[in-house]
Amino acid sequence: MTALVLAAALGLLLTGSFVQLARRFGWGKAIRSAGPESHQAKAGTPTMGGAAFLLAATVAWLLLGDDLGADLAPALLVLGSGLLGLWDDALALQRKRAIAQGLEVGTGLLARYRLLGQGALALGFAVWAVGAGHALFGVAWLDVLAYAFVVVGSINALNFTDGLDGLAAGVAAIALLFFLGSPFAAALLGALLGFLWYNAHPARVIMGGVGAEALGAGLAALAITQGTVWYLPLVLLVPVLEVVSVILQVSYFRATGGKRIFRMTPLHHHFELGGWPETRIVQRAYVVTALLVALALALRGAA
């Protein structure tokens, strides 16, 4: 628990410093015009704040982790995914500045290239996991594909969840309670708590892809190495519903020539347009996730 406490202190310190740095250099979030009208007021909020809590978690884990070797592969996957997200964040920031200057630029890291990068990281980790004896079905090639799918799916689920103040960070922090047997999970949780001090509504910083993608990768990696992959959809039900809502909306829109299932996706926007305040959506996501984590812990204990 000392790693958790140190990570929380570092997360608070580094996130606060990052907010000041981001304001100085103009690292403000561009809000898409297609989103809810209420979100336009968030334009310019410092983004890429996930880099601060990742640094805090890594330092605390390296200094106070009991068995660094046990969590080395998950930590490397988290950092690799964070760097991929940071690249996308930087391209988006570059695009925002170019548009402000009247220049034509690309849209950032295209989705297919992001998926390729995520897939490469996921496959590398999956091959290591199977080689290290973490079996799922007992068939090596099938386990590799399944683990890679879990990692990529978790990364994108957390990415879609990061759309309201404190939503992704809070849900991930509660989910990490399920994996607290890992010193790296404890360090991530502590760093997230420090970050949430600034990310809670009204957010003074946004985690960006660097934070969301790293968290998704980390939760998947911890589930794989702890042999609890089957519990992951339960623990991460809120992010799963977020990404599934997008898939259903896009598929139905294309199949019907423009009809929609939800008012807007990801799912949290559907509730927003239905009149729920942002804080109510976030708080209820916390409650649901806490109940599901408790249920998963009970089921694991009874198994």
Helices and strands as residue ranges (DSSP letters): H 2-25, G 37-42, H 50-64, H 68-100, H 111-131, H 140-161, H 167-176, G 177-179, H 183-199, H 208-225, G 229-231, H 232-235, H 237-256, H 267-273, H 278-302
